[in-house]
Amino acid sequence: MNHVAAFTRDTELDQLGRALRLRLSVIADHGLRDHDPEAHLKKLQEASLLIEKAACPLVESRMHPELRHFLERRSYDKALAWIEEERKKNS
């Protein structure tokens, strides 16, 4: 992988990681869920859309099969853990 492709992939993984963290934080927001379930659902949907948008370029650039598996099955904490582990390996 050349340096430009590696940089682009890193940036895409970072964007996906941020989207996954956002969704997990919305899931953890029990106050919003209990106080305003409709707003909570809307935020979950928005975060899911961000995940899909962030994952799209990675799919086109041959996403790692394990990461694809986690995303397809909506195992977002596992996907985030995979991204963070990749960061540790490459830093």
PEDAGI-V416466 format. One record per residue. N is the residue number from 1. RES is the residue in three letters. PHI is phi in whole degrees, 0 to 359 (none if undefined). OMEGA is omega in whole degrees, -180 to 180 (* if undefined). D_CENTER is the distance of its C-alpha to the mean C-alpha in Angstrom with 1 decimal. Layout:
# PEDAGI-V416466
N&RES&PHI&OMEGA&D_CENTER + N&RES&PHI&OMEGA&D_CENTER
This chain:
# PEDAGI-V416466
1&MET&none&180&22.4 + 2&ASN&283&-175&23.9 + 3&HIS&295&179&22.9 + 4&VAL&294&179&21.7 + 5&ALA&296&179&19.5 + 6&ALA&295&179&18.2 + 7&PHE&297&-180&17.6 + 8&THR&299&180&15.8 + 9&ARG&297&178&13.5 + 10&ASP&299&180&12.9 + 11&THR&298&179&12.3 + 12&GLU&295&177&9.7 + 13&LEU&295&178&7.9 + 14&ASP&298&179&8.4 + 15&GLN&297&178&7.2 + 16&LEU&296&178&3.7 + 17&GLY&301&178&4.4 + 18&ARG&297&180&6.3 + 19&ALA&295&178&4.6 + 20&LEU&295&178&3.3 + 21&ARG&298&179&6.8 + 22&LEU&300&-179&8.3 + 23&ARG&296&179&8.1 + 24&LEU&296&178&9.4 + 25&SER&290&176&12.0 + 26&VAL&294&178&13.0 + 27&ILE&302&-177&13.6 + 28&ALA&282&-178&15.6 + 29&ASP&278&-178&17.7 + 30&HIS&291&178&20.6 + 31&GLY&298&178&23.0 + 32&LEU&295&-180&21.5 + 33&ARG&302&-178&21.1 + 34&ASP&286&-176&24.7 + 35&HIS&278&-175&26.1 + 36&ASP&215&-177&24.5 + 37&PRO&304&180&22.8 + 38&GLU&295&178&22.6 + 39&ALA&295&179&20.8 + 40&HIS&297&179&18.4 + 41&LEU&298&179&17.7 + 42&LYS&298&178&17.4 + 43&LYS&296&176&14.8 + 44&LEU&298&179&12.7 + 45&GLN&296&179&13.3 + 46&GLU&297&179&12.4 + 47&ALA&295&178&9.0 + 48&SER&296&177&8.6 + 49&LEU&296&177&10.1 + 50&LEU&298&178&7.9 + 51&ILE&297&180&4.9 + 52&GLU&299&180&8.0 + 53&LYS&295&-179&9.4 + 54&ALA&289&-178&7.0 + 55&ALA&281&-175&7.1 + 56&CYS&305&179&10.8 + 57&PRO&297&179&12.3 + 58&LEU&291&178&11.0 + 59&VAL&297&-179&12.7 + 60&GLU&293&-178&15.7 + 61&SER&260&177&15.9 + 62&ARG&62&179&16.1 + 63&MET&301&177&12.8 + 64&HIS&302&-176&13.6 + 65&PRO&303&-179&14.9 + 66&GLU&292&178&13.5 + 67&LEU&296&178&9.8 + 68&ARG&301&179&10.8 + 69&HIS&303&-179&12.6 + 70&PHE&297&-178&9.9 + 71&LEU&291&180&7.9 + 72&GLU&298&-179&11.4 + 73&ARG&264&179&12.4 + 74&ARG&58&175&9.7 + 75&SER&271&-170&9.8 + 76&TYR&291&178&6.6 + 77&ASP&292&177&8.7 + 78&LYS&291&178&9.8 + 79&ALA&298&179&6.7 + 80&LEU&295&178&6.2 + 81&ALA&298&178&10.0 + 82&TRP&296&179&10.2 + 83&ILE&299&-180&8.6 + 84&GLU&296&177&10.9 + 85&GLU&293&176&13.6 + 86&GLU&300&179&13.5 + 87&ARG&299&180&13.9 + 88&LYS&297&-179&16.8 + 89&LYS&296&-173&18.4 + 90&ASN&263&-180&18.3 + 91&SER&255&*&19.6
